[in-house]
Amino acid sequence: MMNLLRNQEGKAESKAPLIITLIIIAILGFLAYKFVPVKWKYVEFSDEVQEVLNINYSQHYKEAARGAFNEYTMREQILELAKKHNIPIVDADRQVDVKWPEKRIFTVSIDYDEIIDLPIYGPYIWKFHLYVEQDPMSGKAI
């Protein structure tokens, strides 16, 4: 019985679990370094698109009367945001769709791909789809 206890008190017999754990942590850290900034950029872009669609018509009634809020002006504002956030919009006619049915609510649909270069695996294509529409009652984006 004492021999059994004495053997368990000694040094670790192998460093393999520690090395494997460190390798896994390094791989996960590298993947986070590659993927988290791309996802963060998408979240910031999504928030700003919602802000564009949050129109307070009572506050901006003069601009609304001049026709400043239509599908063309909204599309231009969204394309400016995409340029600001370095969103890869190659074919704006196909990738960015802004609709204003019956002049009631805006709907925006944006599709784009981010290419992330990974060693060994090669380029990884991450597809993003953003759909934002206004609430018909409040005029705020949801």
C-alpha positions in Angstrom: 0.0 0.0 0.0 2.8 2.5 0.8 4.5 1.7 -2.5 1.4 2.6 -4.4 1.1 5.9 -2.6 4.8 6.7 -3.0 4.6 6.1 -6.8 1.8 8.6 -7.2 3.6 11.4 -5.4 6.5 11.6 -7.9 6.9 13.7 -11.0 4.7 13.5 -14.0 5.9 10.7 -16.2 5.1 12.4 -19.5 5.0 15.9 -20.8 2.8 14.9 -23.8 -0.5 16.1 -22.3 1.0 19.5 -21.6 2.5 19.9 -25.1 -0.8 18.7 -26.7 -2.8 21.2 -24.6 -0.4 24.1 -25.6 -0.6 23.2 -29.3 -4.4 23.1 -29.1 -4.5 26.5 -27.3 -2.1 28.0 -29.9 -4.3 26.7 -32.8 -7.5 28.1 -31.1 -5.7 31.4 -30.5 -4.6 31.6 -34.2 -8.1 30.8 -35.4 -9.6 33.5 -33.1 -7.0 35.9 -34.5 -8.2 35.2 -38.0 -12.0 34.9 -37.5 -13.0 37.3 -34.7 -12.0 40.5 -36.5 -14.1 39.5 -39.5 -17.1 38.7 -37.3 -16.7 41.9 -35.4 -16.6 43.9 -38.6 -19.9 42.2 -39.6 -21.5 43.1 -36.3 -20.4 46.8 -36.5 -21.7 47.0 -40.1 -25.0 45.4 -39.2 -25.5 47.9 -36.3 -24.7 50.9 -38.6 -27.1 49.6 -41.3 -29.8 49.4 -38.6 -29.0 53.0 -37.6 -29.4 54.1 -41.2 -32.9 52.6 -41.3 -33.9 54.1 -37.9 -35.5 57.1 -39.4 -37.3 59.5 -37.1 -39.6 61.1 -39.7 -41.0 63.6 -37.2 -37.4 64.9 -36.6 -36.4 64.8 -40.3 -39.6 65.9 -41.8 -37.9 68.5 -44.1 -35.6 65.8 -45.6 -38.5 63.4 -46.0 -40.5 66.1 -47.8 -37.6 66.6 -50.2 -37.6 62.9 -50.9 -34.3 62.2 -49.1 -35.6 58.8 -47.9 -36.1 56.5 -50.8 -34.6 53.2 -51.9 -31.9 54.9 -54.0 -30.6 57.2 -51.2 -30.7 54.4 -48.7 -28.8 52.1 -51.0 -26.1 54.8 -51.5 -25.8 55.2 -47.7 -25.4 51.5 -47.3 -22.8 51.3 -50.0 -20.9 54.1 -48.3 -21.0 52.1 -45.0 -19.8 49.0 -46.8 -16.8 51.0 -48.1 -16.1 52.5 -44.7 -16.0 49.0 -43.1 -14.1 47.4 -46.0 -17.0 45.0 -46.8 -16.2 43.2 -50.1 -19.1 44.3 -52.3 -18.1 43.3 -55.8 -21.4 43.5 -57.7 -23.6 46.1 -55.9 -26.6 45.4 -58.0 -26.7 41.8 -57.1 -25.3 41.9 -53.5 -27.2 44.9 -52.1 -31.0 44.9 -52.4 -33.0 47.8 -50.9 -36.8 47.7 -51.2 -39.4 50.2 -50.2 -42.7 48.4 -51.0 -45.7 50.7 -51.0 -43.5 53.4 -49.5 -44.2 52.0 -46.1 -41.1 50.2 -44.8 -37.5 49.7 -46.0 -36.1 46.2 -46.3 -32.4 45.7 -46.9 -30.7 42.4 -47.9 -27.0 42.2 -48.2 -25.0 39.1 -49.3 -21.2 39.0 -49.3 -18.3 36.7 -48.8 -15.2 37.2 -46.7 -12.1 35.2 -47.7 -9.9 34.2 -44.8 -6.5 32.7 -45.7 -5.6 29.8 -43.5 -2.3 27.9 -43.6 -2.5 24.2 -44.7 -6.3 24.5 -45.3 -6.0 27.4 -47.8 -8.6 30.1 -48.4 -11.8 29.8 -46.4 -14.9 31.5 -47.7 -17.2 32.8 -45.0 -20.6 33.7 -46.4 -22.6 36.6 -44.7 -26.2 37.4 -45.1 -27.7 40.5 -43.6 -31.4 41.2 -43.6 -32.8 44.3 -41.9 -36.3 45.7 -42.1 -38.2 48.5 -40.5 -41.0 47.9 -38.1 -44.2 49.3 -39.8 -45.5 50.7 -36.6 -42.4 52.5 -35.2 -40.3 53.0 -38.3 -37.3 51.5 -36.4 -35.1 48.8 -37.8 -35.5 45.3 -36.4 
